[in-house]
């Protein structure tokens, strides 16, 4: 028998426990009872919870059994009596002492770190580590272990971080007094169905606590007779006339119930909320503040976090980028809180029943297609309650929702004229992998600078020639002052073997930008693939994946996932501001490790990608003036991306296009005073060319996340303020 109490707290005269227990098999019978200090049984409430994470770790599969639990035990903190949780399974039992002191200790930061460390020492974790070591080797194992240990000590626990960053009572009071030039009426629409009374009360209490007062709440309850929340709704409606509700008398489904709530709305903007979640007190204020900043804003969305079933602790914050259309096509990252102009809603139509389960995803896609401007408020203003029936807690509880989501994305592509072949399940439920139809068979010109290292170059080109499923390619090798005779012999041989390989000679000093611009002058392709000579294709469909994005009218550049030879990430997109100027995301993370909200395996927009493997439209290249030759060594690819973005084109990271990158074999390190001085000059030039993004932050990254690491960790408040640029010292 194994068990774990993940969360223990005292709330509302109850001890609340969340955790799991298992035997040797998923079907092992488990019994639980609670005793008082005199060994007498105490009545308690037990709710089984599905725990796919536990099932995967211990049984290597997702089972249908409820391995987890939510337990509520009556308890008076003032009496400070002991309670004992007794768990029995397969002839074994364990007795856990519970009281105010033990629970307070368990919730301390030191105890949490100890438990994280202890959790890494169990037999299953050690077996998993052994399997990982065997499959990936010692170096990868050490990297992953280091990341685990660093994560225990270096990053904030979110509840602590939230307490340090949330508005003070004084700030909230000042918000209540603020008078906006435009005071839109905000209609919060809520579909209800069999809502537990305490959850509905919590949502309504959070609305009554709003610092912005011009709102109404419209609730449509589609519960069966006798199971509605009418008793609570009536009480709150009598307390505040802004609270309105209707008892439908039948369940019209998620879409139908929501539409019934929307029909009640009289506001200027519609705010979508669920019946069992809560809003931060400044949620509506921040949305109205954004709307006042620009009259063309039709859509506002915010960051969010999760709320445990008891409402006592916040966790798993989702700090989102500004509007990111390709990420939205990969996953409904916008989700909560979502605010839309009422007129726009009437234009696009309400919720559609055929997308029930993903009705909000379909609705958000239709709204963002038509919105004049979309504004993101980078604050966690929505608390999404987790319980056994919520998608937040248990994705497989609503598998039908993810099928509906795939159909919603496909319909979105059809409406905007993008020819998608398929929208399929990606790395997890609710994350989608889109593949696109290639129009015609356009020529792709692969441009590879090279100095000696003919074996690396040969591996690079042959891996594409032999493995790539896309064949209409030409290779332009830009010879850059090689000195080895074997290199020139190789050039002669490879050009004889393949008539689509051409070697051109650059005879000036090394300048990465100038070399690539020179190579482009020989290119005949409609698309350019800039490639380092120390790369090797992994996914045979990589060129097709890139081309599928790059053919879209709104896209100028596509980047790929690059791995080091030890299977760790070298590149999965670039954030401007990392380390002062720019840096790769998730660098050093092993390909099998989880990334922040699975970002490594989501197609999404970034401000830049690396030119170690970068596809660009030839037309965008010409319009942008190619690479800036005053940036000879550093940041020239970031600068190029910024120039293309300034033309109104998107930069896309395509995660299923993947290559190995053996990294900088062709050029030495910046290890001389002359090279260091040049590097510093180029930092200065980049800073002068793009001061706004360095000062205001990368729109595709969230200001609550750190610029000191690449893993999307929370800002270290001891070293960097929220939204503050990285202090770069050249």
N, C-alpha and C positions, 0 to 999 in steps of 0.2 A: 504494500500500500504506500502511495505517495500522496502528499497533499501540500497545498500552499494557500495561506490567507494573503491575498494581494493587498487588500484594503480593509482596515478596521477603523471604525470611528464611532463616536457617540453623537447621535442626532435625534432631536425630538423625543427624549426619554426612551431611546432605544440604542442598543448596540447594533451596528450594521456591519456585516461581514461580506466581502466579495472574494471568491477564491475558487479552488478546484480540488478534486480528489479522484484518484484512479487506483485500480487494482492492476493485475497482470494483463487483463484484457479489457477492451472498451465496455464489455457487457458485465463486468464484475459488479455484484450487488453492493451498494454502499448504504449504510444507515447512519443517521445523525440524530443526536438528542442533546438537550441542554439541561444542566443541573445547577442548583443553587449551592450555597455554602454548606447546606445540610444534606447534600446528595439527593435532594428531591427534584423530580423533573419539573421543568419550567416550560410553559407553552411558548412557542415561537413560530414565526412564519418562514417557510423555506420555499424558494423559487428556483427551480433548475434552470441552468443557463448553458447554452451551447458554447463550447470553447474549442474552436478549430485550431487555435494556436497550440494548445496542449495536446490535442489529438495528433497534429503533425509532428510535434517534437518526440512524443513518447510512442506513438504507434505508426509513424511514417505515412499516415493517410488521414483523410477527413472522414470521420464516422458520423453516424446519425445519433449517437448517444450524447446526452447532456452531461458533460463532465464537470461543469462549473456550478456555482451556487451563489445566490443572493440570500442572506439570512438576516432577519430582523428579530432581535431579542429584547423584550421589555426591560428597561433598566433606568434606575434613578441615580443620577450622578452624585447627588447629595448624600445618599445612603452609603455609597461606595462599597456595595456588597460585591462579592466575587460571583462570577458565573463561570461555568465550565462547559466548553463545547466538546462533546464526545463523538468521535468519528470511528466507525467500525467497518472493516472490509476484509474479506477472506480470512477470518479468524484473528485478525489483528485489530488493535484499537489504539487510539491516541486521545489524550485528554489535554485540552488547551485552556489555560487559565485566562480569564478576561476580567479586567476591571479598569477604572479610569487611568491608573498609573501605567499599567502594561500597554494600554492603547496609546497613551501619550508618548511612551517610549518608542513604540513601533512607528509612529508618525514623525519621529525626529529625523533630521537630515542625516545624522551620523548612522542611525539604524538602517535607513534606506540604502545608503552606500554599502554598508556591511552585507545587507541582504542581496544586493546586486552581485557583490563579489562571491557570496556563498552560493548564489544561484548558478554561477559559472563553474562550480566545483562538483555538481551532481554527476551521477554515472552517465546519464543520457547526454549531458553536455560534453563530458569528456569523450564519450564514444563518437559523438558528432564531430568533435575536434579531431579525433584520430582519423575519422573518415575524410575530413577536409584535408588533413595533412597528407594522407595517402594519395588523394586525388590531385592535389594542387602543389604539393611540395613544401619544404621547410620555409622558404622565404615568404610565400604567400600566407602560410600559417602564422608566422611571426607578425606579419603586417596586420592580419585580422585580429590577432590577440592584443596587439598594441592599441588598435582602435577601440577594442572593448574596454580595456583598462583605462584609457584616456577618457572614454565616455562616462565612466563611473565617477571620476573625480573632477573633470574640468568643466562640465556643463551644468547650468542651473537646473534644479527641479522647477518645473513650470509654475506650480502654485506659489513658490517663493518669488519667482521672477514677476509673476502677475501682480502680487501684492506690492512690489516695489515700483511698478509702472502704471498701475491703474490711477484714475483721477482721484485727487483728494476730495474731502467733503467741501472744502473751500472752493475748489475748481468746479465741482458740481453745482454749488450754490450760485456761482458766477454765471454758469450756463443758464440757469433758470431765469436769471435777470436779463440776459442778453436779448436785445430786440433786433431781429433781422429785417432788412429792407423788404424781402419777400418771405412771407410766412405761409408756405403751402400747407394744406391740410393733408396729413399722412393717414391713409386708410390701411390699417394692419388687417389682412384677411387671413383667417384661420379655418381650415377644414377640421372638424372634430369627428371622432369615431371611437366609441367605447373608451373615452379618455378617463384615466383615473382622476378622481376629484382633486387630489393633492397636486397633480401635475398641472391641471388646468388653472388651479388657484395660483401656483407658482408663476405661470406665464402671465396671468392677469396682474399679479402683484408687480412683476417686472415692468409692465406697461404703466401702471400707476406711478412707478418710481421714475419715469422718464423726465429728464430735465427740459425737454421741449414739449410744450403743452398742446399744440394744435394737431391733435390726432383723434382718430376713432378706431375702434376695433370691431370688425364684422366677423362673427363666428357662425358658421353653418354646421350644425350637428346632425350627422346622418346615422346616428346610432339606432339600433333596434329599440322598440318601445321598452321602457323601463331600464335602459342601459345608457341613457344620455347623461350629460353633465349638467342638465337643466337646473338642478338645485343650486349648484355653485354659480352658474351663469346668471340666474335670477338674482341671487344675493349681490353679485358684483354690479349688475345692471342697475339695481336700486341704489347702489352706493355712488355710481358715476354714470351720468347720461351718455358719456362717450362710448360706453360699452354696450354693443347691440348684438343680438343673436337671433337665430331662427332655428327651430327644431324641425328638420325636414320630414322626419317620420319614416324615412327609408334611406338605405345606403346607396348613393348614386356613384360610388367609387371615388377614388381620390380626386380625379379630374372634375367629376360632377359636383362633389361637395365643395371643392375650391371655387368652381364657377358660381355656385350658389352664394358663397361668401363675397365674391367679387361683385355680383349683381347688387348687393346691399351697399357697396362703397360709394361715397359721395366725394371722396378726396381728390386732390390734384395728383397725388402719387400713390401707387399701390405698393404695399410692403408685404412680402410673403413671409409667413412664419408657420411653424408646426405647433400642434396643440400641446406638446409635452416638453417644449424647449423654453428657454428664457432669453431675454435681451439684457445687455448691459445698460445701466441707467443713462448713459450718454449716447446710445445707439441712434435714436432719431435725431438728436441734436447734431451729431457729426454728419449725418446724411443731409440734413437741411443746410448745414454750413457749406457742404460741398455744392449743393444745388445753387446756393446763392453766389458761388464763385464764378459760375458760367451759365447763362440762360439756355445754352444749347445742350446741357447735360440732360439726357433722357433716362439713363440707367446709372444706378449707383450700386456697388457691392462692397462688402467689408470682409475682413478676416473673421475667423471663427475658432472656437475650441470645443472640447467635449466636456460634458457635465456627467458625473457619475449618477447612478440611478437614484441615489438619495439626495442629490443636489448639494453635497457637501464639499466636493473637490473638483477642480478644473484640471484637465490634462489634455495632452496631444493637440497643441495649438497648430492651426494651419495658417501660416503667414504666406500670403499669396502675392504673385506679381501683379503689376498693372495689366490692363486688358491684353490677353495673350491668346489670340484666336486658335493657334495650332494646339496649345495646351487644352483649350476648351474642346477641341475636336478629339482629344485623347481621353479626357476625363472631365466630368462636371466639377471643375475646381472652384467655380464661382459659388454654387450651392447657396449658402446662407451668409449674410443677410442680403436679400435681393430686393431692390427698389426700382420701380419702373413708372415713367410718366403715364398717367391714366389715358391720355389721348393715344399714345403709342400702343398701349394694350388694346384699345378698341380697334386700332388699325390692324394689328397682327392677329387678333382673336385671342380668346381665352385658352384654357387648358383643354387638351384633346384626349378623349377617353381611350383611343387606340394606343396611347403611350402611357397608360396607367403604370405606375411604378417608376417611370422616368419622365412623368408629365412635366416636372419642373425643368428637366434638362432640355426637352423639346421646346418648352416655352422660353427659356433663357436663350437658346440658339436663335429662335425667331425674333426675339426682342433685340438681341445684339446685331443681327443682320440689318435692322432698320434704324437703330438708334443713331442720332446725330453725333452724340459724344457719350462715352462710357467712362465713368469715374470710379476709381478704387480708393476706398478709405483704409489705409494700412493699420487697422486696429481691430483686435478681437472683440467684436461687439455682439456676437451671437454665441450662445452656449447651447450646444446640440446634445440633448440628453441621450445617454447610452443605456439601453436595457436589452433584454434577450430578444425582443421583437424588432429592435431598431436596426436599420441598415448600418448605422454608425458602429454598432457593436458586433453585428453578425452578418456579414455580407451575404452568406448563402441563405439567410432567412428570406431573401427576396430575389431569387435567381431570375424570376420573370422580369424584374426591373432592369436587369442588365441586357437582356434581349431587347427590351423596349428602347434602351439607351442606344444600342447599335443601330436600330432602325431610325431613331431620331437623328443620329449623326449622318446616316446615309441620306435621309430626306433633306437635311441641311445642305449637303453637297449638291444634291439635285437642284435645290432652289437657287444656289449661287453659281451654278454652272460649272462645278468641278466634277470631272468624270472619275468617280471612285469605283474600282472593281469590287472592293469588299471592305466591310468594317467588321473586324473579328475581335474576340477576346485577346487582350494583351497579356501582360505579366500577371494580372490579377483581375477579379471580377470588377466591373465598372471602369476598367481601363482598356482602351480600344486601340487596335493597330489597323490603320487605314492603308490600303494599297490603291494606287491610282493608275488609271489607263494612260499609257504613253501614246501621245499623238504622233503618228508617223514613226520614223526611226532616225531621229536627228543625230548628226555626227557630234561626238564628244571628244574634244581635244585635251589629252592628258599631258600636262606640262610639268616636267621633272628636272629641276636643277641638279647637276652632278659634278663632283670633283673626286676623281679616283673611286674607290669603293665599288668597283664594277660588279663584285659578287652581290652586294646589297641591291644594286640597281637591277641586276638580273632577276633576283628573287622578287623584287617589287613588281617589275613588268610582267614576268611570267605568271605570277600568281593571278594577275588580272586577266591576262591573255587566256590562260588555261581554265580558270575557275569562274570568271564573271559570266553571268547569264546574258548580259548586254554586250553585244559584239561590235556595234558600229563605233569603233574607237580609232583614234590616231594618237601616237605617242611622239611628243617633241621633247627630246633630251637636250637641255641647255648645258653644254660642256663649259666648265668654269675653271680654267687654269689647272687641269690635271697634270701630273708629272710622271705618272707610272706608264711605261710602255704597254703594259697589259691592258690598261684602260682603253687605249686607242685601238688595240687589236680587238677588244670586245665590241667597241662601237662598229667596227667594220663588219664583224661577224653578225651582230644582231640586226643590222640594216639589210644584210643579204638574206637573212632568214625570214624577216618580216618586212614587207614593203610599206606597212603603215607605221614603221618606226623611223624617225628622222632625227639626226644629231645636228644641232647648230652650235656655233662656237661663240662664246662670250669671252672677249680678250681683255676686258678691263678688270679693275679690282673688284673684290666681292662686294656686292650690293644686292641684297635679296630682292628688293623692290624692282630695281633696274633689270635684274636677270629675268624675273618673271614677265615684266613688261616686254622685254626683248623676245622672250619665247612666244608671247601672244601674237607678235607680228607675223609669225609663221603659221599660226593656227587657222584652220579652215572651218572649225566647228562652230555651231550655233551655241554650244555650251562649253565652258572651260572647266577642267578639273585640275586644280593646282595640287600637286602631290610631292611629298618628300621622298627621297630615294631610299629611305630607311623604313618603309612601310610594307605591309603585306595584307592583302585582302583576307577577311575571315568569312563573311557572309557572301556567297556568290551573287545574291541579289542586290548588293550594296549600290552599284551604279544605278540600277533600276529604281531603288528606293530614293536615291538623291534626285534623279531625273523626274520622278513623279511629283516631288515638291517643286523643283526648279521650273517646271513647265507652267506652273500657275502664274497668272499675270501679276499677282500681288507679291510674288517672291523673287528676290534678287540673288540670294546666297543660301547654300545648304551646307551644313557641317555634319560630321559623323562622330560615332563613338570610337575613340582610340584607346587601345589597351597596350600596356607594357608587356614584355615577354612573360612576366610572372602573373599575367591575368589581372593585374590591377589597372585602374582607370588612369589614363594620362589626360584624356579630354572628354568632357560630356557637355560642352558649352562653355562660354566665357562670360564672367560678370565684370563689368567695368567698375573699378573701385576696389576690387580685391587686392590687398597688399599695397594699395596706393594708386595704382594705375589700372591693372587688369590681371585676371588670373583664371585658370581653369576651374570648373566646378568638380567637386567630388574626387579630386586628384588623390591617388593612392588607395582609394576604396577598392576592395576586391570585387570582381564582377558578380560574385555570388552573394555579396552583402546587400542588405536593404539600404536604399537611399531615401532621402527626405520625400515622403509621399510618392515613392517610386519614380522620382523625377528622371533618374538615369534612363528609364525605359519608357518615358513619355515623349512623343514628338512635341516640341514646343518652340517658342520664339525666344531668342536671346539677343542681346545687343551685338554680340560678336561670336564667331567661331574661329578656330585656328586654321591657317592656310596649310598646315601639314597635310590636310586632306579637306579641300574645300571646293565645291562646285559653284560656279557663277554663270549667269547669263552673259553671253558676249555683249549684248546690247547694254546691260547694266555696267559692265566693265568699261566700255567705251564712254558711256555717259558720265561715269564717275571719274574718268581720267586715269584709270588703272591704279596701281600701287604708288604711293607717294615716295619718290626717290630720295627725299631728304630724310626719310626714316629707313636707313640702310640695313639695320640689323634688327631692331626691336620694335614691336607694336605696329609694324606696317600692316599686318593682316587685320588687327583690331581697327586701325585707322581706315582701312579699305571698307570694312563692314560698316563703320560709322558713315562713310561717304555714301554708300549704297542706301543705307537707311534714310539718309537725308533726302534721297530722291523719292521717298515714300514707299520703298520696297522692304519686305520682311526678310529677316535672317532666321532660318529654320535649323534646328538641331534634329537630325533624323536618327533615332537610336538603333534602328534595325540595319542601318548601314554601318558596318564595323570593320575595322582594320587593326592590325598590330602596328605599333609605332616603336621602333627600336631606338629612336631619339638621338638626334644631333651627332651622328657619327661623322658627318661630312665637314663639320666646322668645329674649331676649338672653343674653349670656354672664354668668357670675358675675364681673363686672368692677367692682363698687363695694364699698366697705368693708362696707356693709350686707349685700349678697348673699354676700360671702365669709364674714362672721360667721355668717349663717344656714346656709350650707353646712357650716361647721365644727361648728355645733351639731347638725346632722343626722348628721354622722359620729359624733359623740359618742353620740347617741341610738341609732344602729344598733349601735355597739360595746357599749353597755350591754344591748341587747335580745338580742344573739346572741354572747355572749363565747366560748362553747365552740367554735364552728366557727372563729372567728378565732384562738383559742389552739391548738386541736388540728389544724386544717387541714381543708380541704374533702374530704369522703369520696370525691367524684367526681374528685379530682385527686390526683396522686401526690406525696408529700413529697420525692422525689428531683428533682423538676422545679422550675424557678425560678418565683418569684412576681414577678420583676422584668420579665418579658417575657410576651407572650401566645402564643408559638410553641411551648410545651412543650419548651424547651431544658433541658439539664441545669442543676442548681443551680450557680451561680458560687460555688465554695467559698471564694473570696477575700472574698466579701461576705455570704454567707448559709449557715448551717449547714443540714444536711438536717433537714427538719421544723420549722425555726425560723420563727415568724411574721414577716411583713414588719414592719419597724420603722417605724410610721407616726408622722409628726410633723405635727400639725395646725397 
